[in-house]
């Protein structure tokens, strides 16, 4: 399960930088100004948020393998549908769809690792999130190499195809059984979570701004 999770989080890291790495080509072919480019980044972040929030209750109640397969197939479908002729509204929809998929399987693995390893989950969790950093770091050079050889859309298609491979590989992996609905429900929100919410909000905003706008503003 950890190997599949590592590969999944690596692909998540690549997805996070796909728009920024392709910004100039996207702006040219899709006729995007910086405002519309920012909307694409917002669609990705919004999709991830929908996937994270919506997936939690599902993973508590249903088998994890089919849900993981569904999430990776959704991501793959969103990325594979991109074309150089894709319109702005369609691009927002597709990138939001891809974001929802990665947000969903991100949540699944975070929960599954804690359930599988319990008090020993810190190290495997760090391994998975290190894979996201590795994917984000290696993503731009990979995108540049693919775009130079083929087309910018090919980098999205390759990333989408990688998610299809993840879906197929999940058929060979054993996932923890769902914990089921707790007998007593505890409050979801707590004031103790507010600092973490503020940090997470700033992190996503700064990450999106840097990856999307650093290069055009520097140019």
MDAnalysis code that builds the backbone (N, CA, C; Angstrom):
import MDAnalysis as mda
import numpy as np

u = mda.Universe.empty(657, n_residues=219, atom_resindex=np.repeat(np.arange(219), 3), trajectory=True)
u.add_TopologyAttr("name", ["N", "CA", "C"] * 219)
u.add_TopologyAttr("resid", np.arange(1, 220))
u.add_TopologyAttr("resname", ["UNK", "UNK", "UNK", "UNK", "UNK", "UNK", "UNK", "UNK", "UNK", "UNK", "UNK", "UNK", "UNK", "UNK", "UNK", "UNK", "UNK", "UNK", "UNK", "UNK", "UNK", "UNK", "UNK", "UNK", "UNK", "UNK", "UNK", "UNK", "UNK", "UNK", "UNK", "UNK", "UNK", "UNK", "UNK", "UNK", "UNK", "UNK", "UNK", "UNK", "UNK", "UNK", "UNK", "UNK", "UNK", "UNK", "UNK", "UNK", "UNK", "UNK", "UNK", "UNK", "UNK", "UNK", "UNK", "UNK", "UNK", "UNK", "UNK", "UNK", "UNK", "UNK", "UNK", "UNK", "UNK", "UNK", "UNK", "UNK", "UNK", "UNK", "UNK", "UNK", "UNK", "UNK", "UNK", "UNK", "UNK", "UNK", "UNK", "UNK", "UNK", "UNK", "UNK", "UNK", "UNK", "UNK", "UNK", "UNK", "UNK", "UNK", "UNK", "UNK", "UNK", "UNK", "UNK", "UNK", "UNK", "UNK", "UNK", "UNK", "UNK", "UNK", "UNK", "UNK", "UNK", "UNK", "UNK", "UNK", "UNK", "UNK", "UNK", "UNK", "UNK", "UNK", "UNK", "UNK", "UNK", "UNK", "UNK", "UNK", "UNK", "UNK", "UNK", "UNK", "UNK", "UNK", "UNK", "UNK", "UNK", "UNK", "UNK", "UNK", "UNK", "UNK", "UNK", "UNK", "UNK", "UNK", "UNK", "UNK", "UNK", "UNK", "UNK", "UNK", "UNK", "UNK", "UNK", "UNK", "UNK", "UNK", "UNK", "UNK", "UNK", "UNK", "UNK", "UNK", "UNK", "UNK", "UNK", "UNK", "UNK", "UNK", "UNK", "UNK", "UNK", "UNK", "UNK", "UNK", "UNK", "UNK", "UNK", "UNK", "UNK", "UNK", "UNK", "UNK", "UNK", "UNK", "UNK", "UNK", "UNK", "UNK", "UNK", "UNK", "UNK", "UNK", "UNK", "UNK", "UNK", "UNK", "UNK", "UNK", "UNK", "UNK", "UNK", "UNK", "UNK", "UNK", "UNK", "UNK", "UNK", "UNK", "UNK", "UNK", "UNK", "UNK", "UNK", "UNK", "UNK", "UNK", "UNK", "UNK", "UNK", "UNK", "UNK", "UNK", "UNK", "UNK", "UNK"])
u.atoms.positions = np.array([
    [0.822, -1.209, 0.000],
    [0.000, 0.000, 0.000],
    [0.859, 1.264, 0.000],
    [1.980, 1.226, 0.724],
    [2.839, 2.404, 0.793],
    [3.458, 2.734, -0.559],
    [3.815, 1.712, -1.334],
    [4.389, 1.959, -2.662],
    [3.366, 2.641, -3.559],
    [2.128, 2.143, -3.523],
    [1.069, 2.767, -4.311],
    [0.833, 4.197, -3.833],
    [0.842, 4.380, -2.508],
    [0.654, 5.715, -1.956],
    [1.774, 6.661, -2.355],
    [3.008, 6.163, -2.350],
    [4.145, 6.993, -2.748],
    [3.974, 7.449, -4.194],
    [3.616, 6.531, -5.070],
    [3.411, 6.879, -6.481],
    [2.250, 7.852, -6.648],
    [1.180, 7.632, -5.869],
    [0.035, 8.527, -5.943],
    [0.368, 9.931, -5.489],
    [1.103, 10.046, -4.388],
    [1.474, 11.369, -3.895],
    [2.495, 12.039, -4.813],
    [3.342, 11.254, -5.455],
    [4.255, 11.824, -6.456],
    [3.441, 12.450, -7.587],
    [2.443, 11.725, -8.077],
    [1.590, 12.247, -9.144],
    [0.826, 13.482, -8.668],
    [0.413, 13.484, -7.401],
    [-0.242, 14.659, -6.837],
    [0.677, 15.874, -6.925],
    [1.956, 15.686, -6.570],
    [2.906, 16.785, -6.667],
    [3.048, 17.309, -8.080],
    [3.040, 16.408, -9.059],
    [3.135, 16.832, -10.462],
    [1.898, 17.629, -10.859],
    [0.714, 17.165, -10.441],
    [-0.522, 17.877, -10.767],
    [-0.495, 19.304, -10.220],
    [0.075, 19.470, -9.025],
    [0.102, 20.791, -8.396],
    [0.896, 21.813, -9.208],
    [1.870, 21.358, -9.990],
    [2.714, 22.303, -10.736],
    [2.438, 22.281, -12.232],
    [1.494, 21.469, -12.681],
    [1.225, 21.371, -14.114],
    [0.835, 22.709, -14.724],
    [-0.056, 23.427, -14.066],
    [-0.517, 24.693, -14.635],
    [0.607, 25.719, -14.671],
    [1.351, 25.827, -13.574],
    [2.443, 26.792, -13.540],
    [3.519, 26.485, -14.552],
    [3.862, 25.208, -14.694],
    [4.913, 24.827, -15.642],
    [4.485, 25.058, -17.084],
    [3.182, 25.000, -17.336],
    [2.672, 25.199, -18.699],
    [2.060, 26.576, -18.900],
    [2.267, 27.503, -17.968],
    [1.531, 28.769, -17.973],
    [1.649, 29.523, -19.292],
    [2.863, 29.667, -19.804],
    [3.054, 30.457, -21.023],
    [2.335, 29.821, -22.216],
    [2.438, 28.502, -22.340],
    [1.790, 27.816, -23.461],
    [0.272, 27.827, -23.319],
    [-0.209, 27.639, -22.088],
    [-1.651, 27.703, -21.853],
    [-2.189, 29.084, -22.199],
    [-1.476, 30.116, -21.762],
    [-1.927, 31.483, -22.028],
    [-1.971, 31.765, -23.525],
    [-1.006, 31.236, -24.267],
    [-0.959, 31.473, -25.711],
    [-2.074, 30.730, -26.446],
    [-2.201, 29.430, -26.182],
    [-3.134, 28.614, -26.957],
    [-4.583, 28.776, -26.512],
    [-4.800, 29.036, -25.218],
    [-6.162, 29.185, -24.709],
    [-6.568, 30.650, -24.594],
    [-5.665, 31.566, -25.030],
    [-5.930, 33.007, -25.010],
    [-6.304, 33.467, -23.598],
    [-5.411, 33.201, -22.647],
    [-5.658, 33.526, -21.245],
    [-4.851, 34.747, -20.834],
    [-5.497, 35.697, -20.164],
    [-4.750, 36.742, -19.482],
    [-4.432, 36.239, -18.071],
    [-3.778, 37.056, -17.254],
    [-3.385, 36.591, -15.925],
    [-4.592, 36.342, -15.028],
    [-5.667, 37.095, -15.237],
    [-6.862, 36.885, -14.427],
    [-7.456, 35.492, -14.684],
    [-7.560, 35.133, -15.957],
    [-8.101, 33.807, -16.279],
    [-7.123, 32.698, -15.897],
    [-5.834, 32.981, -15.990],
    [-4.845, 32.012, -15.517],
    [-5.027, 31.762, -14.033],
    [-5.258, 32.834, -13.281],
    [-5.517, 32.679, -11.852],
    [-6.778, 31.891, -11.571],
    [-7.781, 32.052, -12.424],
    [-9.012, 31.286, -12.243],
    [-8.778, 29.793, -12.430],
    [-7.870, 29.433, -13.333],
    [-7.529, 28.020, -13.490],
    [-6.893, 27.477, -12.217],
    [-5.978, 28.263, -11.632],
    [-5.359, 27.843, -10.380],
    [-6.395, 27.722, -9.276],
    [-7.348, 28.658, -9.246],
    [-8.405, 28.600, -8.241],
    [-9.291, 27.377, -8.446],
    [-9.524, 27.014, -9.705],
    [-10.337, 25.825, -9.992],
    [-9.650, 24.563, -9.492],
    [-8.323, 24.500, -9.683],
    [-7.580, 23.343, -9.176],
    [-7.653, 23.275, -7.666],
    [-7.396, 24.400, -6.990],
    [-7.447, 24.422, -5.527],
    [-8.851, 24.131, -5.023],
    [-9.854, 24.705, -5.693],
    [-11.235, 24.446, -5.287],
    [-11.625, 22.989, -5.468],
    [-11.172, 22.392, -6.581],
    [-11.453, 20.979, -6.803],
    [-10.814, 20.104, -5.747],
    [-9.579, 20.427, -5.378],
    [-8.905, 19.661, -4.325],
    [-9.684, 19.778, -3.021],
    [-10.158, 20.994, -2.716],
    [-10.942, 21.180, -1.497],
    [-12.209, 20.353, -1.498],
    [-12.911, 20.340, -2.634],
    [-14.129, 19.528, -2.748],
    [-13.807, 18.046, -2.552],
    [-12.701, 17.596, -3.172],
    [-12.320, 16.191, -3.037],
    [-11.973, 15.815, -1.603],
    [-11.225, 16.686, -0.928],
    [-10.817, 16.399, 0.453],
    [-12.024, 16.352, 1.382],
    [-12.889, 17.371, 1.285],
    [-14.045, 17.453, 2.185],
    [-15.072, 16.368, 1.881],
    [-15.303, 16.147, 0.595],
    [-16.337, 15.183, 0.231],
    [-15.936, 13.740, 0.398],
    [-14.619, 13.466, 0.331],
    [-14.180, 12.074, 0.365],
    [-14.196, 11.479, 1.764],
    [-13.958, 12.310, 2.780],
    [-13.858, 11.780, 4.138],
    [-15.042, 10.919, 4.567],
    [-16.280, 11.428, 4.476],
    [-17.429, 10.605, 4.867],
    [-17.577, 9.330, 4.026],
    [-17.208, 9.397, 2.748],
    [-17.309, 8.208, 1.902],
    [-16.341, 7.127, 2.363],
    [-15.114, 7.514, 2.690],
    [-14.094, 6.537, 3.069],
    [-14.377, 5.921, 4.429],
    [-15.178, 6.604, 5.245],
    [-15.558, 6.034, 6.540],
    [-16.595, 4.922, 6.389],
    [-17.289, 4.895, 5.249],
    [-18.440, 4.012, 5.122],
    [-18.324, 2.969, 4.013],
    [-17.473, 3.207, 3.022],
    [-17.439, 2.321, 1.865],
    [-16.037, 1.754, 1.655],
    [-15.964, 0.676, 0.885],
    [-14.682, 0.035, 0.597],
    [-13.740, 1.021, -0.085],
    [-12.479, 1.004, 0.345],
    [-11.532, 2.020, -0.108],
    [-11.017, 1.762, -1.519],
    [-10.826, 0.512, -1.920],
    [-10.252, 0.248, -3.240],
    [-11.095, 0.845, -4.369],
    [-12.409, 0.544, -4.444],
    [-13.173, 1.143, -5.540],
    [-13.230, 2.661, -5.480],
    [-13.197, 3.236, -4.271],
    [-13.198, 4.689, -4.172],
    [-11.881, 5.283, -4.658],
    [-10.762, 4.607, -4.335],
    [-9.471, 5.077, -4.824],
    [-9.413, 4.969, -6.346],
    [-9.895, 3.858, -6.876],
    [-9.906, 3.682, -8.334],
    [-10.756, 4.758, -8.995],
    [-11.924, 5.043, -8.407],
    [-12.783, 6.085, -8.962],
    [-12.092, 7.443, -8.939],
    [-11.404, 7.756, -7.833],
    [-10.728, 9.056, -7.708],
    [-9.616, 9.203, -8.739],
    [-8.821, 8.157, -8.919],
    [-7.724, 8.246, -9.886],
    [-8.254, 8.279, -11.322],
    [-9.330, 7.562, -11.589],
    [-9.916, 7.606, -12.932],
    [-10.502, 8.989, -13.231],
    [-11.100, 9.630, -12.230],
    [-11.627, 10.985, -12.408],
    [-10.494, 11.949, -12.740],
    [-9.388, 11.831, -11.992],
    [-8.234, 12.686, -12.264],
    [-7.702, 12.436, -13.671],
    [-7.539, 11.163, -14.006],
    [-7.028, 10.820, -15.325],
    [-7.921, 11.338, -16.435],
    [-9.238, 11.197, -16.266],
    [-10.167, 11.648, -17.296],
    [-10.084, 13.160, -17.489],
    [-9.992, 13.902, -16.375],
    [-9.905, 15.354, -16.465],
    [-8.669, 15.817, -17.213],
    [-7.531, 15.181, -16.938],
    [-6.279, 15.589, -17.579],
    [-6.189, 15.111, -19.028],
    [-6.681, 13.915, -19.298],
    [-6.606, 13.378, -20.654],
    [-7.521, 14.121, -21.628],
    [-8.544, 14.796, -21.106],
    [-9.486, 15.495, -21.975],
    [-8.973, 16.848, -22.458],
    [-7.841, 17.316, -21.917],
    [-7.305, 18.618, -22.324],
    [-6.809, 18.575, -23.766],
    [-7.090, 19.644, -24.501],
    [-6.589, 19.829, -25.855],
    [-6.118, 21.272, -26.010],
    [-5.319, 21.522, -27.023],
    [-4.883, 22.898, -27.278],
    [-6.053, 23.778, -27.686],
    [-7.133, 23.154, -28.147],
    [-8.325, 23.901, -28.554],
    [-9.361, 24.011, -27.443],
    [-9.030, 23.520, -26.248],
    [-9.972, 23.557, -25.133],
    [-10.317, 25.005, -24.778],
    [-11.595, 25.278, -24.613],
    [-12.029, 26.614, -24.219],
    [-11.796, 26.867, -22.737],
    [-11.911, 28.124, -22.344],
    [-11.614, 28.497, -20.964],
    [-12.563, 27.824, -19.981],
    [-13.856, 27.874, -20.236],
    [-14.823, 27.280, -19.321],
    [-14.620, 25.772, -19.204],
    [-14.343, 25.137, -20.328],
    [-14.075, 23.694, -20.296],
    [-12.800, 23.404, -19.527],
    [-11.775, 24.250, -19.689],
    [-10.521, 24.056, -18.963],
    [-10.734, 24.167, -17.460],
    [-11.545, 25.134, -17.029],
    [-11.857, 25.285, -15.607],
    [-12.541, 24.026, -15.077],
    [-13.499, 23.514, -15.847],
    [-14.211, 22.307, -15.436],
    [-13.268, 21.105, -15.343],
    [-12.420, 20.935, -16.345],
    [-11.531, 19.771, -16.384],
    [-10.486, 19.816, -15.270],
    [-9.898, 20.993, -15.043],
    [-8.874, 21.076, -14.008],
    [-9.501, 20.973, -12.620],
    [-10.739, 21.456, -12.469],
    [-11.444, 21.272, -11.207],
    [-11.762, 19.805, -10.955],
    [-12.121, 19.097, -12.023],
    [-12.394, 17.663, -11.918],
    [-11.135, 16.904, -11.502],
    [-10.008, 17.230, -12.142],
    [-8.744, 16.592, -11.776],
    [-8.378, 16.897, -10.329],
    [-8.605, 18.141, -9.907],
    [-8.322, 18.501, -8.524],
    [-9.170, 17.720, -7.534],
    [-10.441, 17.532, -7.843],
    [-11.312, 16.761, -6.956],
    [-10.810, 15.330, -6.809],
    [-10.319, 14.756, -7.894],
    [-9.801, 13.393, -7.830],
    [-8.580, 13.276, -6.952],
    [-7.606, 14.201, -7.125],
    [-6.387, 14.100, -6.316],
    [-6.678, 14.422, -4.860],
    [-7.604, 15.356, -4.615],
    [-7.978, 15.633, -3.230],
    [-8.605, 14.434, -2.558],
    [-9.387, 13.667, -3.321],
    [-10.048, 12.493, -2.754],
    [-9.046, 11.401, -2.410],
    [-8.125, 11.071, -3.325],
    [-7.213, 9.974, -2.984],
    [-6.135, 10.416, -2.000],
    [-5.854, 11.706, -1.938],
    [-4.984, 12.232, -0.887],
    [-5.593, 11.944, 0.485],
    [-6.873, 12.240, 0.625],
    [-7.573, 11.993, 1.888],
    [-7.595, 10.511, 2.222],
    [-7.837, 9.690, 1.214],
    [-7.898, 8.247, 1.441],
    [-6.587, 7.726, 2.033],
    [-5.469, 8.100, 1.443],
    [-4.199, 7.572, 1.922],
    [-3.817, 8.147, 3.279],
    [-4.142, 9.411, 3.517],
    [-3.878, 9.966, 4.845],
    [-4.609, 9.166, 5.917],
    [-5.876, 8.831, 5.644],
    [-6.654, 8.067, 6.614],
    [-6.185, 6.617, 6.701],
    [-5.889, 6.010, 5.544],
    [-5.508, 4.601, 5.526],
    [-4.186, 4.361, 6.238],
    [-3.231, 5.270, 6.087],
    [-1.933, 5.098, 6.742],
    [-2.085, 5.168, 8.253],
    [-2.879, 6.118, 8.730],
    [-3.099, 6.225, 10.176],
    [-3.787, 4.972, 10.703],
    [-4.763, 4.449, 9.978],
    [-5.465, 3.246, 10.414],
    [-4.560, 2.024, 10.369],
    [-3.713, 1.924, 9.366],
    [-2.851, 0.756, 9.219],
    [-1.717, 0.761, 10.246],
    [-1.105, 1.934, 10.495],
    [0.099, 1.968, 11.317],
    [-0.112, 2.554, 12.713],
    [-1.239, 3.187, 12.954],
    [-1.539, 3.690, 14.285],
    [-0.487, 4.669, 14.792],
    [0.070, 4.395, 15.962],
    [1.055, 5.285, 16.567],
    [2.366, 5.316, 15.789],
    [2.564, 4.372, 14.886],
    [3.783, 4.337, 14.073],
    [3.578, 4.983, 12.707],
    [2.519, 5.778, 12.558],
    [2.170, 6.313, 11.242],
    [2.979, 7.539, 10.833],
    [3.747, 8.126, 11.750],
    [4.466, 9.367, 11.418],
    [5.456, 9.152, 10.277],
    [6.255, 8.086, 10.360],
    [7.270, 7.852, 9.329],
    [6.662, 7.550, 7.967],
    [5.699, 6.619, 7.874],
    [5.103, 6.396, 6.546],
    [4.361, 7.615, 6.012],
    [3.763, 8.409, 6.906],
    [3.083, 9.616, 6.450],
    [4.093, 10.616, 5.893],
    [5.224, 10.765, 6.575],
    [6.272, 11.649, 6.062],
    [6.786, 11.181, 4.707],
    [6.893, 9.853, 4.539],
    [7.340, 9.305, 3.263],
    [6.389, 9.694, 2.139],
    [5.088, 9.575, 2.384],
    [4.114, 9.899, 1.351],
    [4.165, 11.378, 0.991],
    [4.237, 12.235, 1.992],
    [4.232, 13.668, 1.708],
    [5.560, 14.120, 1.110],
    [6.638, 13.409, 1.417],
    [7.899, 13.690, 0.735],
    [7.777, 13.377, -0.755],
    [6.971, 12.365, -1.098],
    [6.747, 12.035, -2.510],
    [6.049, 13.182, -3.230],
    [5.136, 13.892, -2.538],
    [4.495, 15.058, -3.141],
    [5.517, 16.131, -3.459],
    [6.424, 16.387, -2.507],
    [7.488, 17.374, -2.755],
    [8.367, 16.946, -3.924],
    [8.689, 15.655, -3.977],
    [9.514, 15.145, -5.071],
    [8.814, 15.337, -6.411],
    [7.506, 15.065, -6.449],
    [6.757, 15.265, -7.686],
    [6.692, 16.729, -8.095],
    [6.541, 17.627, -7.112],
    [6.478, 19.053, -7.412],
    [7.823, 19.589, -7.889],
    [8.917, 19.031, -7.348],
    [10.252, 19.489, -7.743],
    [10.629, 18.973, -9.128],
    [10.347, 17.711, -9.371],
    [10.734, 17.110, -10.646],
    [9.710, 17.375, -11.746],
    [8.521, 17.845, -11.382],
    [7.479, 18.077, -12.370],
    [7.837, 19.090, -13.448],
    [8.295, 20.299, -13.100],
    [8.610, 21.289, -14.140],
    [9.652, 20.829, -15.158],
    [10.786, 20.212, -14.738],
    [11.714, 19.711, -15.773],
    [11.094, 18.641, -16.660],
    [10.270, 17.768, -16.066],
    [9.601, 16.748, -16.869],
    [8.636, 17.387, -17.861],
    [7.879, 18.379, -17.386],
    [6.938, 19.081, -18.260],
    [7.683, 19.758, -19.406],
    [8.802, 20.413, -19.086],
    [9.579, 21.099, -20.117],
    [10.100, 20.116, -21.165],
    [10.568, 18.945, -20.705],
    [11.085, 17.951, -21.646],
    [9.981, 17.407, -22.542],
    [8.818, 17.132, -21.953],
    [7.700, 16.602, -22.729],
    [7.199, 17.641, -23.726],
    [7.070, 18.906, -23.265],
    [6.577, 19.970, -24.146],
    [7.539, 20.222, -25.298],
    [8.843, 20.123, -25.021],
    [9.824, 20.352, -26.076],
    [9.764, 19.254, -27.131],
    [9.452, 18.042, -26.704],
    [9.444, 16.909, -27.651],
    [8.102, 16.795, -28.365],
    [7.005, 17.054, -27.639],
    [5.678, 16.911, -28.231],
    [4.914, 18.234, -28.170],
    [4.099, 18.394, -27.137],
    [3.225, 19.562, -27.007],
    [2.908, 19.708, -25.530],
    [2.530, 20.942, -25.108],
    [2.250, 21.132, -23.685],
    [1.126, 20.229, -23.196],
    [0.147, 19.953, -24.046],
    [-0.963, 19.101, -23.623],
    [-0.495, 17.684, -23.311],
    [0.615, 17.261, -23.933],
    [1.126, 15.906, -23.689],
    [1.524, 15.718, -22.231],
    [1.992, 16.784, -21.565],
    [2.370, 16.647, -20.154],
    [1.142, 16.367, -19.295],
    [0.015, 16.977, -19.639],
    [-1.229, 16.678, -18.919],
    [-1.702, 15.266, -19.243],
    [-1.543, 14.857, -20.511],
    [-1.979, 13.520, -20.906],
    [-1.129, 12.439, -20.233],
    [0.191, 12.647, -20.161],
    [1.052, 11.674, -19.492],
    [0.699, 11.573, -18.011],
    [0.435, 12.698, -17.385],
    [0.054, 12.674, -15.969],
    [-1.297, 11.997, -15.792],
    [-2.219, 12.261, -16.718],
    [-3.504, 11.577, -16.658],
    [-3.355, 10.079, -16.852],
    [-2.498, 9.666, -17.802],
    [-2.267, 8.237, -18.029],
    [-1.644, 7.579, -16.802],
    [-0.776, 8.314, -16.094],
    [-0.177, 7.770, -14.865],
    [-1.251, 7.467, -13.831],
    [-2.289, 8.283, -13.787],
    [-3.382, 8.014, -12.847],
    [-4.205, 6.791, -13.267],
    [-4.313, 6.554, -14.559],
    [-4.981, 5.331, -15.009],
    [-4.181, 4.105, -14.575],
    [-2.851, 4.205, -14.648],
    [-1.987, 3.112, -14.188],
    [-2.154, 2.905, -12.684],
    [-2.267, 3.995, -11.921],
    [-2.498, 3.873, -10.478],
    [-3.807, 3.128, -10.199],
    [-4.832, 3.432, -10.981],
    [-6.120, 2.752, -10.796],
    [-5.980, 1.252, -11.035],
    [-5.225, 0.881, -12.078],
    [-5.019, -0.533, -12.371],
    [-4.185, -1.199, -11.277],
    [-3.158, -0.507, -10.787],
    [-2.301, -1.074, -9.750],
    [-3.063, -1.287, -8.442],
    [-4.082, -0.473, -8.198],
    [-4.854, -0.603, -6.960],
    [-5.580, -1.945, -6.872],
    [-5.796, -2.590, -8.019],
    [-6.451, -3.897, -8.003],
    [-5.598, -4.951, -7.302],
    [-4.296, -4.686, -7.177],
    [-3.367, -5.640, -6.567],
    [-3.026, -5.290, -5.122],
    [-3.599, -4.218, -4.611],
    [-3.217, -3.702, -3.298],
    [-4.353, -3.898, -2.302],
    [-3.983, -4.296, -1.104],
    [-4.974, -4.470, -0.031],
    [-5.121, -3.163, 0.739],
    [-6.354, -2.690, 0.845],
    [-6.651, -1.473, 1.590],
    [-7.315, -1.828, 2.922],
    [-7.107, -1.010, 3.955],
    [-7.813, -1.256, 5.219],
    [-9.321, -1.163, 5.019],
    [-10.067, -1.945, 5.783],
    [-11.521, -1.885, 5.720],
    [-12.005, -0.577, 6.329],
    [-13.144, -0.046, 5.862],
    [-13.656, 1.196, 6.440],
    [-13.978, 1.030, 7.911],
    [-13.758, 2.096, 8.670],
    [-13.981, 2.035, 10.115],
    [-15.457, 2.004, 10.463],
    [-16.302, 2.473, 9.553],
    [-17.725, 2.519, 9.834],
    [-18.105, 3.782, 10.571],
    [-19.373, 4.028, 10.650],
    [-19.863, 5.246, 11.304],
    [-19.720, 5.113, 12.808],
    [-19.107, 6.093, 13.499],
    [-18.932, 5.986, 14.953],
    [-20.266, 6.020, 15.686],
    [-20.296, 5.318, 16.817],
    [-21.541, 5.259, 17.584],
    [-21.926, 6.632, 18.123],
    [-20.955, 7.412, 18.553],
    [-21.202, 8.766, 19.033],
    [-20.421, 9.736, 18.164],
    [-21.118, 10.697, 17.627],
    [-20.491, 11.664, 16.741],
    [-19.847, 12.778, 17.552],
    [-18.614, 13.094, 17.224],
    [-17.918, 14.199, 17.870],
    [-17.964, 15.422, 16.951],
    [-17.879, 16.631, 17.525],
    [-17.899, 17.835, 16.691],
    [-16.752, 17.828, 15.682],
    [-17.060, 18.213, 14.459],
    [-16.040, 18.240, 13.416],
    [-15.142, 19.457, 13.582],
    [-15.732, 20.592, 13.960],
    [-14.976, 21.834, 14.046],
    [-14.570, 22.115, 15.486],
    [-13.414, 22.689, 15.638],
    [-12.885, 23.028, 16.947],
    [-12.007, 24.261, 16.809],
    [-12.028, 25.108, 17.837],
    [-11.180, 26.297, 17.796],
    [-9.700, 25.923, 17.742],
    [-9.362, 24.727, 18.228],
    [-7.963, 24.290, 18.179],
    [-7.480, 24.098, 16.754],
    [-8.404, 23.906, 15.805],
    [-8.033, 23.705, 14.410],
    [-7.851, 25.007, 13.643],
    [-8.278, 26.134, 14.225],
    [-8.225, 27.401, 13.502],
    [-6.817, 27.789, 13.055],
    [-5.782, 27.677, 13.905],
    [-4.439, 28.024, 13.418],
    [-4.002, 27.169, 12.233],
    [-4.353, 25.889, 12.268],
    [-3.987, 25.010, 11.160],
    [-4.762, 25.385, 9.892],
    [-6.019, 25.816, 10.061],
    [-6.814, 26.242, 8.915],
    [-6.218, 27.489, 8.279],
    [-5.772, 28.437, 9.102],
    [-5.163, 29.668, 8.587],
    [-3.878, 29.346, 7.835],
    [-3.056, 28.467, 8.419],
    [-1.798, 28.084, 7.768],
    [-2.070, 27.398, 6.436],
    [-3.036, 26.481, 6.425],
    [-3.364, 25.762, 5.197],
    [-3.894, 26.715, 4.130],
    [-4.714, 27.670, 4.538],
    [-5.254, 28.653, 3.598],
    [-4.128, 29.467, 2.974],
    [-3.208, 29.942, 3.808],
    [-2.094, 30.736, 3.298],
    [-1.178, 29.894, 2.424],
    [-0.972, 28.645, 2.829],
    [-0.079, 27.764, 2.057],
    [-0.594, 27.577, 0.634],
    [-1.877, 27.263, 0.502],
    [-2.429, 27.032, -0.834],
    [-2.401, 28.314, -1.650],
    [-2.729, 29.446, -1.021],
    [-2.729, 30.709, -1.743],
    [-1.350, 31.107, -2.223],
    [-0.367, 31.001, -1.347],
    [1.000, 31.372, -1.723],
    [1.542, 30.420, -2.777],
    [1.278, 29.124, -2.598],
    [1.754, 28.142, -3.580],
    [1.173, 28.426, -4.961],
    [-0.123, 28.694, -5.017],
    [-0.768, 28.962, -6.300],
    [-0.208, 30.220, -6.941],
    [-0.029, 31.265, -6.123],
    [0.466, 32.527, -6.665],
    [1.879, 32.382, -7.199],
    [2.736, 31.691, -6.455],
    [4.129, 31.555, -6.875],
    [4.232, 30.714, -8.142],
    [3.542, 29.571, -8.164],
    [3.686, 28.671, -9.310],
    [3.041, 29.243, -10.569],
    [1.996, 30.059, -10.408],
    [1.294, 30.562, -11.584],
    [1.835, 31.894, -12.085],
    [2.277, 32.763, -11.178],
    [2.553, 34.136, -11.570],
    [4.012, 34.559, -11.471],
    [4.854, 33.749, -10.835],
    [6.258, 34.156, -10.663],
    [6.946, 34.355, -12.009],
    [6.769, 33.380, -12.914],
    [7.460, 33.461, -14.201],
    [6.936, 34.604, -15.071],
    [5.604, 34.754, -15.269],
    [5.153, 35.880, -16.105],
    [5.521, 37.238, -15.538],
    [5.474, 37.403, -14.220],
    [5.852, 38.687, -13.645],
    [7.348, 38.932, -13.774],
    [8.154, 37.877, -13.604],
    [9.594, 38.031, -13.778],
    [9.916, 38.383, -15.230],
    [9.196, 37.776, -16.153],
    [9.421, 38.070, -17.579],
    [9.036, 39.504, -17.922],
])
